[in-house]
Amino acid sequence: MQLKPFTAVLPNADGLTKLETNDPTWSTEDEHVQTGNSYYWYELTQNGIHQWRLIARWPENQTVSTMVPADINTVLYPKQPVIEMLIDDWVGHFPKALEVTDPAGVTHRLWQITEADVNADITEALTPVAPRKTWLTTTSTPLVMLVADSEWAKFKTPVTVPTHLIQLATK
């Protein structure tokens, strides 16, 4: 997979309050640009069930079959022990970038992976992985969320990602 870290726009404290209350009056004053290029580990929790995703930059001219058509498409990959081991090693070493519970009762947490060496390891580990193909949609998108097959199966109905949770910073 042609993945790379990216500079993200995340909600600030006011933005998180708006996401929690489903307030539609979003503006640039509700967000801030993170420093440096990073990958983001994304944990969703609903009714005690957790699902992990990796958010990464994806070549905009490259299409991929995805599970959910959205600004950040969800791409399935076959579970691989090396990747799962690295996930366990990475997440605990980086600060939580944000945590918010949406009106549907889903808790969203992001960890920003800031070390260049770790980002290089992620890129190297995922480069030879072929995404699983699906039949629902094919679209070009600047960001993708990678989910292992076993993680995807945890929720009977896909969980919605808040629109302003994370965005690609325009340069």
C-alpha positions as CSV (number, residue, x, y, z in Angstrom):
1,M,0.0,0.0,0.0
2,Q,1.3,3.4,-0.9
3,L,0.8,5.0,2.5
4,K,2.5,8.0,4.2
5,P,2.1,10.1,7.2
6,F,0.4,13.5,6.9
7,T,-0.2,16.8,8.6
8,A,-3.7,16.8,10.1
9,V,-6.3,19.2,11.2
10,L,-7.9,18.2,14.5
11,P,-10.7,19.8,16.5
12,N,-9.7,22.0,19.4
13,A,-11.6,22.1,22.7
14,D,-14.5,24.1,21.2
15,G,-14.6,21.8,18.2
16,L,-14.7,18.7,20.5
17,T,-17.7,20.2,22.3
18,K,-19.5,20.7,19.0
19,L,-18.8,17.1,18.0
20,E,-20.2,15.9,21.3
21,T,-23.4,17.9,20.9
22,N,-23.8,17.6,17.2
23,D,-23.5,21.3,16.8
24,P,-23.5,22.1,13.0
25,T,-22.0,25.6,13.3
26,W,-18.4,24.5,12.5
27,S,-15.7,27.0,11.6
28,T,-12.0,27.2,11.3
29,E,-11.9,28.6,14.9
30,D,-13.0,25.1,16.0
31,E,-9.8,23.4,14.7
32,H,-6.1,23.5,14.8
33,V,-3.3,22.2,12.6
34,Q,-1.0,19.6,14.1
35,T,2.7,20.1,13.8
36,G,4.6,17.7,11.5
37,N,3.6,14.6,9.5
38,S,2.1,11.7,11.5
39,Y,0.1,8.6,11.3
40,Y,-2.9,8.4,13.6
41,W,-4.2,5.3,15.5
42,Y,-7.9,5.6,15.8
43,E,-9.9,3.6,18.3
44,L,-13.7,3.5,18.2
45,T,-15.7,2.1,21.2
46,Q,-19.4,1.3,21.2
47,N,-21.1,-0.8,23.9
48,G,-17.8,-2.0,25.2
49,I,-16.6,-3.2,21.8
50,H,-13.3,-1.6,20.5
51,Q,-12.1,-1.3,16.9
52,W,-8.7,-0.1,15.8
53,R,-7.8,1.7,12.6
54,L,-4.8,3.4,11.2
55,I,-5.4,6.7,9.4
56,A,-2.9,7.5,6.7
57,R,-2.4,9.5,3.5
58,W,-3.2,7.8,0.3
59,P,-2.2,8.8,-3.2
60,E,-5.1,10.8,-4.6
61,N,-4.7,9.4,-8.1
62,Q,-4.9,5.9,-6.8
63,T,-8.2,4.2,-6.4
64,V,-9.1,1.4,-4.0
65,S,-12.2,-0.6,-3.4
66,T,-13.5,0.5,0.0
67,M,-16.1,-0.5,2.5
68,V,-17.5,2.9,3.3
69,P,-17.6,5.8,0.8
70,A,-16.7,8.9,2.8
71,D,-14.0,11.6,3.0
72,I,-11.8,9.1,4.8
73,N,-12.5,5.7,3.2
74,T,-12.1,2.5,5.2
75,V,-9.8,-0.1,3.6
76,L,-9.7,-3.7,4.8
77,Y,-6.4,-5.6,4.9
78,P,-5.8,-9.2,5.9
79,K,-4.7,-9.5,9.5
80,Q,-1.0,-9.9,9.8
81,P,0.8,-10.7,13.0
82,V,3.7,-8.4,12.4
83,I,1.4,-5.4,11.9
84,E,-0.7,-6.3,15.0
85,M,2.5,-6.6,17.1
86,L,3.7,-3.2,16.0
87,I,0.2,-1.8,16.8
88,D,0.6,-3.0,20.3
89,D,4.1,-1.5,20.6
90,W,3.2,1.9,19.1
91,V,0.0,3.0,20.6
92,G,1.1,3.1,24.3
93,H,4.1,5.3,23.5
94,F,2.4,8.3,22.1
95,P,0.1,10.9,23.6
96,K,-3.6,10.7,22.9
97,A,-4.4,13.5,20.5
98,L,-8.1,13.6,21.3
99,E,-11.1,11.8,22.8
100,V,-14.7,12.5,22.1
101,T,-18.0,10.7,22.5
102,D,-20.5,11.5,19.8
103,P,-24.3,11.8,20.3
104,A,-24.7,8.1,19.1
105,G,-22.6,7.0,22.2
106,V,-19.5,6.1,20.1
107,T,-16.2,7.1,21.7
108,H,-13.5,8.2,19.3
109,R,-9.9,8.4,20.3
110,L,-6.8,9.4,18.2
111,W,-3.2,8.8,19.0
112,Q,-0.7,10.9,17.0
113,I,2.5,9.0,16.1
114,T,5.1,11.7,16.0
115,E,8.5,9.9,15.7
116,A,9.9,9.7,12.2
117,D,11.5,6.3,12.9
118,V,8.2,4.8,14.0
119,N,6.4,6.3,11.0
120,A,9.1,4.8,8.7
121,D,8.5,1.4,10.4
122,I,4.7,1.7,9.8
123,T,5.3,2.6,6.1
124,E,7.7,-0.2,5.6
125,A,5.4,-2.8,7.4
126,L,2.4,-1.8,5.3
127,T,4.0,-1.3,1.9
128,P,3.9,-5.0,0.9
129,V,0.3,-5.5,2.2
130,A,-2.4,-5.7,-0.5
131,P,-5.7,-4.2,0.5
132,R,-8.7,-6.5,0.3
133,K,-11.0,-5.8,-2.6
134,T,-14.7,-5.2,-2.0
135,W,-17.6,-4.5,-4.3
136,L,-19.3,-1.5,-2.6
137,T,-17.4,1.5,-4.0
138,T,-14.3,2.6,-5.7
139,T,-13.1,6.2,-5.2
140,S,-10.0,8.2,-5.0
141,T,-9.4,9.8,-1.6
142,P,-6.5,11.7,0.1
143,L,-6.9,9.8,3.4
144,V,-7.7,6.2,4.2
145,M,-8.5,4.3,7.4
146,L,-7.0,0.8,7.4
147,V,-8.8,-1.9,9.3
148,A,-7.8,-5.5,9.7
149,D,-10.5,-8.0,8.7
150,S,-11.0,-9.2,12.2
151,E,-11.3,-5.7,13.5
152,W,-13.9,-4.8,10.9
153,A,-16.1,-7.7,11.9
154,K,-16.5,-6.5,15.5
155,F,-19.3,-4.1,14.7
156,K,-22.5,-5.4,13.0
157,T,-23.2,-2.0,11.6
158,P,-20.3,0.3,10.5
159,V,-19.7,3.2,12.9
160,T,-19.9,6.7,11.5
161,V,-16.8,8.9,11.8
162,P,-17.6,12.5,12.8
163,T,-17.1,14.8,9.8
164,H,-14.5,17.1,11.5
165,L,-12.7,14.5,13.6
166,I,-9.6,14.6,11.4
167,Q,-8.8,16.2,8.1
168,L,-5.8,16.6,5.8
169,A,-4.2,20.0,6.2
170,T,-3.9,21.8,2.9
171,K,-0.5,23.1,2.1
